[in-house]
Amino acid sequence: MIEITGLRKTFGSFQALKSIDLTIPKGTVFGFVGPNGAGKSTTMSILATLMIPTAGVAKVDGYDVTKYPNEVRKRIGYMPDFFGVYDQFKATEYLHFYGASYGIPKHEREQLIPQLLQLVNLSDKKDAYVDTLSRGMKQRLCLARCLVHDPELLILDEPASGLDPRARIEMREILRELKNMGKTIIISSHILPELAEMVDEIGVIEHGEMIARGNVADIQNRLRVKRFLHIRLLEREDEAESYLGDQPFVHHLLRDERGIQIHFGGGDEEQSTLLHNLVAGGFKLVSFSEAQTNLEDVFLEITRGGEGLQ
């Protein structure tokens, strides 16, 4: 659905995109993550035909976004990070306006709009004026607007930005339903744990370059992320502390009321060996566990100048 090759965008001497290569198959939900100013919105704007690249090629469903912008626009629904709504319209009028803009006949819109409002959980707000809606409701109405012409690709730039926890949950459920409908979705977000629950793949962009790509588990495995191990023993804690301090891959050790906490630099095999050695050494273990690394940890590790990647 999306093919990007050598994509570059400069503004004077500033390189917003240095060289992006990206392929996203149809039906995929792709998460775009990165710090502010990394190039996420620039890439999305190019895909949405709102910005012309300096160099490289971007295609949507086989159509070059620069050469065939009208064909691309038929296939995409774009929701920018800052969107406008017409406050004096009712929700249904707002969707009728955009449906008419896409050339959808009125009798088709009459059937379509109630379905869209139901999809985004706004059926009870169909006659409400847009300016009376909460921010979360406006976001969902704008998502319905993106769907009015039944696009194959949704480009959603920070759709959960500024939403309260309940509104984010509602947005996540809607996106899950769209995924089940077979839509291809590219979505950017700084709410990383929630993004991990929604996407098939993530791509991490920083300083205009794609520095990592894959599912969350793959990226975690490719990083030199030091693990935190929690060890509790029945007895001989002093001996265990000294013993662990001499083991390979143990970078830092802390003992407190919870037991012994280890900053461990090895992988699964080395962790298994450490556990085996403790048992073989006669230490009576109550627990031996690894603190889970979440997506935020991964993001922070990756964006330290790319040094976290193998």
C-alpha positions as CSV (number, residue, x, y, z in Angstrom):
1,M,0.0,0.0,0.0
2,I,2.9,2.4,0.8
3,E,6.3,2.4,-1.0
4,I,8.8,5.0,0.0
5,T,12.3,5.1,-1.5
6,G,15.0,7.6,-0.7
7,L,12.6,10.2,0.5
8,R,14.2,13.5,1.4
9,K,12.8,16.9,2.4
10,T,14.7,20.0,3.1
11,F,13.7,23.5,4.2
12,G,16.6,25.7,3.3
13,S,19.6,24.2,5.0
14,F,17.5,22.1,7.4
15,Q,17.0,18.5,6.5
16,A,13.6,17.4,7.8
17,L,13.9,14.0,6.1
18,K,17.4,12.7,5.2
19,S,16.6,9.4,3.4
20,I,13.5,7.3,4.3
21,D,12.9,3.9,2.9
22,L,9.7,2.2,3.9
23,T,7.2,-0.4,2.6
24,I,3.9,-1.1,4.3
25,P,1.7,-3.9,3.0
26,K,-2.0,-3.6,2.6
27,G,-4.0,-4.3,5.8
28,T,-1.1,-3.4,8.1
29,V,-1.4,-1.0,11.0
30,F,2.0,0.8,11.2
31,G,3.0,2.9,14.1
32,F,5.3,5.9,13.5
33,V,7.1,7.0,16.7
34,G,9.8,9.6,17.3
35,P,10.4,12.8,19.2
36,N,8.9,16.1,18.2
37,G,10.6,17.3,15.0
38,A,11.9,13.9,14.0
39,G,10.1,13.9,10.6
40,K,6.8,12.0,11.3
41,S,4.4,14.8,10.3
42,T,6.6,15.7,7.3
43,T,6.5,12.1,6.0
44,M,2.7,11.9,6.5
45,S,2.1,15.2,4.8
46,I,4.0,14.0,1.7
47,L,2.0,10.8,1.7
48,A,-1.2,12.9,1.9
49,T,0.0,15.0,-1.1
50,L,0.2,18.1,0.9
51,M,3.9,18.5,0.6
52,I,6.3,17.9,-2.3
53,P,9.5,15.9,-1.5
54,T,12.9,17.3,-2.3
55,A,14.0,14.0,-3.6
56,G,12.9,10.3,-3.6
57,V,9.6,8.6,-4.4
58,A,6.5,8.0,-2.3
59,K,3.7,5.8,-3.7
60,V,0.3,4.9,-2.4
61,D,-1.3,1.9,-3.9
62,G,1.1,2.1,-6.8
63,Y,0.5,5.8,-7.5
64,D,3.3,8.4,-7.1
65,V,2.1,11.0,-4.7
66,T,3.7,13.8,-6.8
67,K,2.6,12.7,-10.3
68,Y,-0.9,11.4,-9.5
69,P,-2.1,13.3,-6.4
70,N,-5.8,13.1,-7.3
71,E,-5.6,9.3,-7.5
72,V,-3.8,9.2,-4.2
73,R,-6.4,11.4,-2.5
74,K,-9.2,9.0,-3.6
75,R,-7.5,6.3,-1.6
76,I,-6.5,8.1,1.6
77,G,-8.2,9.5,4.6
78,Y,-5.9,12.0,6.3
79,M,-6.3,13.3,9.8
80,P,-3.6,15.9,10.7
81,D,-2.3,16.6,14.2
82,F,-4.1,20.0,14.1
83,F,-7.5,19.8,12.4
84,G,-10.3,22.3,11.8
85,V,-13.9,21.7,12.4
86,Y,-16.9,23.9,11.4
87,D,-18.4,24.8,14.7
88,Q,-21.7,26.0,13.4
89,F,-22.5,22.7,11.7
90,K,-24.3,19.8,13.3
91,A,-22.4,16.5,13.3
92,T,-24.5,15.2,10.4
93,E,-24.2,18.4,8.4
94,Y,-20.4,18.3,8.9
95,L,-20.3,14.8,7.4
96,H,-22.7,15.7,4.6
97,F,-20.5,18.6,3.6
98,Y,-17.4,16.4,3.2
99,G,-19.4,13.6,1.6
100,A,-20.7,16.1,-1.0
101,S,-17.1,17.3,-1.5
102,Y,-16.2,13.8,-2.5
103,G,-19.1,13.6,-5.0
104,I,-21.1,11.1,-3.0
105,P,-24.8,11.4,-3.9
106,K,-27.2,12.6,-1.2
107,H,-29.2,9.4,-1.1
108,E,-26.0,7.4,-0.5
109,R,-24.9,9.9,2.2
110,E,-28.2,9.5,4.0
111,Q,-27.4,5.8,4.4
112,L,-23.7,6.2,5.0
113,I,-23.6,8.9,7.7
114,P,-25.6,7.1,10.4
115,Q,-23.2,4.1,9.9
116,L,-20.2,6.3,10.3
117,L,-21.6,7.9,13.4
118,Q,-22.3,4.5,14.9
119,L,-18.8,3.4,14.1
120,V,-17.2,6.3,16.0
121,N,-19.8,6.1,18.8
122,L,-21.5,9.4,18.1
123,S,-25.0,8.3,17.1
124,D,-26.5,10.1,20.0
125,K,-24.7,13.3,19.0
126,K,-25.9,13.4,15.4
127,D,-27.9,16.6,15.9
128,A,-25.4,18.3,18.2
129,Y,-23.5,21.3,17.0
130,V,-19.8,20.6,16.6
131,D,-18.8,23.4,19.0
132,T,-20.7,21.7,21.8
133,L,-18.7,18.4,21.5
134,S,-15.8,17.5,23.7
135,R,-12.3,17.3,22.3
136,G,-12.5,13.5,22.2
137,M,-15.8,13.6,20.3
138,K,-14.4,16.1,17.8
139,Q,-11.5,13.8,17.2
140,R,-13.9,10.9,16.5
141,L,-16.0,13.1,14.3
142,C,-12.9,14.0,12.3
143,L,-12.1,10.3,12.0
144,A,-15.5,9.7,10.6
145,R,-14.8,12.5,8.1
146,C,-11.7,10.6,7.0
147,L,-13.9,7.5,6.3
148,V,-16.7,9.2,4.4
149,H,-15.3,8.1,1.0
150,D,-14.3,4.6,2.2
151,P,-10.5,5.1,1.8
152,E,-8.1,2.1,1.7
153,L,-5.4,3.9,3.7
154,L,-5.8,6.0,6.8
155,I,-3.0,8.5,7.7
156,L,-3.6,9.5,11.3
157,D,-1.1,12.1,12.8
158,E,-1.3,12.0,16.6
159,P,-5.0,11.1,16.7
160,A,-4.9,10.6,20.5
161,S,-3.1,13.8,21.3
162,G,-4.7,15.7,24.1
163,L,-7.3,13.1,24.9
164,D,-8.2,12.0,28.4
165,P,-7.7,8.2,29.3
166,R,-11.3,7.3,28.5
167,A,-11.2,9.1,25.1
168,R,-7.9,7.3,24.3
169,I,-9.5,4.0,25.0
170,E,-12.5,4.8,22.8
171,M,-10.1,5.9,20.0
172,R,-8.1,2.7,20.4
173,E,-11.2,0.5,20.1
174,I,-12.3,2.3,16.9
175,L,-8.9,1.8,15.3
176,R,-9.0,-1.9,16.2
177,E,-12.4,-2.1,14.5
178,L,-11.0,-0.4,11.4
179,K,-8.1,-2.8,11.4
180,N,-10.6,-5.7,11.4
181,M,-12.3,-4.1,8.4
182,G,-9.0,-4.5,6.5
183,K,-8.0,-0.8,6.4
184,T,-4.3,0.0,6.1
185,I,-3.4,2.5,8.8
186,I,-0.3,4.5,9.5
187,I,-0.5,6.2,12.8
188,S,1.9,8.4,14.8
189,S,1.7,8.7,18.6
190,H,3.7,9.6,21.6
191,I,1.5,7.4,23.8
192,L,3.8,4.5,23.2
193,P,2.4,1.7,25.3
194,E,-1.1,2.2,23.8
195,L,0.4,2.3,20.3
196,A,2.1,-1.1,20.9
197,E,-1.4,-2.6,21.5
198,M,-2.7,-1.3,18.2
199,V,0.0,-1.8,15.6
200,D,1.5,-4.7,13.7
201,E,4.8,-2.9,13.3
202,I,6.5,0.2,14.6
203,G,9.1,2.5,12.9
204,V,11.2,4.8,14.9
205,I,12.3,8.0,13.2
206,E,14.8,10.5,14.6
207,H,16.5,13.5,12.9
208,G,14.8,12.6,9.6
209,E,16.1,9.0,9.5
210,M,14.4,5.7,10.2
211,I,16.6,4.1,12.9
212,A,14.6,1.0,13.7
213,R,11.6,-1.0,12.4
214,G,9.8,-4.2,13.3
215,N,7.3,-5.4,15.9
216,V,7.9,-4.4,19.5
217,A,9.4,-7.8,20.4
218,D,11.8,-7.8,17.5
219,I,13.1,-4.4,18.3
220,Q,13.5,-5.3,21.9
221,N,15.6,-8.3,20.9
222,R,17.8,-6.3,18.6
223,L,18.6,-3.8,21.3
224,R,21.4,-4.0,23.8
225,V,18.9,-3.2,26.5
226,K,20.3,-4.0,29.9
227,R,17.8,-6.1,31.9
228,F,16.9,-5.6,35.5
229,L,16.8,-8.8,37.4
230,H,15.1,-9.2,40.8
231,I,16.5,-12.0,43.0
232,R,15.2,-13.0,46.5
233,L,16.9,-15.6,48.5
234,L,15.9,-17.6,51.6
235,E,19.4,-17.1,53.2
236,R,23.1,-16.3,52.6
237,E,22.3,-12.9,51.0
238,D,25.7,-11.6,51.9
239,E,27.5,-14.4,50.1
240,A,25.1,-14.2,47.1
241,E,25.8,-10.4,46.8
242,S,29.5,-11.1,46.6
243,Y,29.1,-14.0,44.3
244,L,26.8,-12.1,41.9
245,G,29.2,-9.1,41.8
246,D,31.8,-11.4,40.2
247,Q,29.6,-12.8,37.5
248,P,29.9,-11.8,33.9
249,F,27.3,-9.3,32.5
250,V,26.4,-8.0,36.0
251,H,27.0,-4.2,35.6
252,H,25.4,-2.9,38.8
253,L,24.0,-4.5,41.9
254,L,21.7,-3.1,44.6
255,R,20.5,-4.8,47.7
256,D,17.4,-3.6,49.6
257,E,14.4,-4.9,51.5
258,R,13.0,-6.5,48.3
259,G,16.1,-8.6,47.7
260,I,19.0,-8.1,45.2
261,Q,18.4,-6.0,42.1
262,I,20.8,-6.5,39.2
263,H,21.5,-4.4,36.1
264,F,22.3,-7.3,33.7
265,G,23.8,-6.9,30.2
266,G,23.4,-10.5,28.9
267,G,20.7,-12.1,26.8
268,D,18.4,-15.1,27.5
269,E,21.2,-17.7,27.4
270,E,23.4,-15.7,29.8
271,Q,20.4,-15.1,32.1
272,S,19.7,-18.9,32.1
273,T,23.4,-19.6,32.9
274,L,23.3,-17.2,35.8
275,L,20.3,-18.9,37.3
276,H,21.9,-22.3,36.8
277,N,25.0,-21.1,38.6
278,L,23.1,-19.8,41.5
279,V,21.3,-23.1,42.0
280,A,24.5,-25.1,41.5
281,G,26.2,-22.9,44.1
282,G,23.7,-24.0,46.7
283,F,21.8,-20.7,47.0
284,K,18.2,-21.1,48.0
285,L,16.2,-18.9,45.6
286,V,12.7,-17.7,46.5
287,S,12.3,-15.8,43.2
288,F,14.4,-14.9,40.1
289,S,12.6,-12.6,37.8
290,E,13.1,-10.1,35.0
291,A,11.5,-6.6,35.0
292,Q,9.7,-6.3,31.7
293,T,11.0,-3.6,29.3
294,N,8.1,-1.6,28.0
295,L,7.9,0.3,24.7
296,E,8.9,3.6,26.4
297,D,12.1,2.0,27.6
298,V,12.8,0.7,24.1
299,F,12.1,4.1,22.6
300,L,14.4,5.9,25.0
301,E,17.2,3.3,24.3
302,I,16.8,3.6,20.5
303,T,16.8,7.3,20.4
304,R,20.2,7.6,22.2
305,G,21.8,8.4,18.9
306,G,20.9,5.0,17.5
307,E,23.5,3.3,19.7
308,G,21.1,0.8,21.0
309,L,20.9,-1.1,17.6
310,Q,22.9,-4.1,16.8
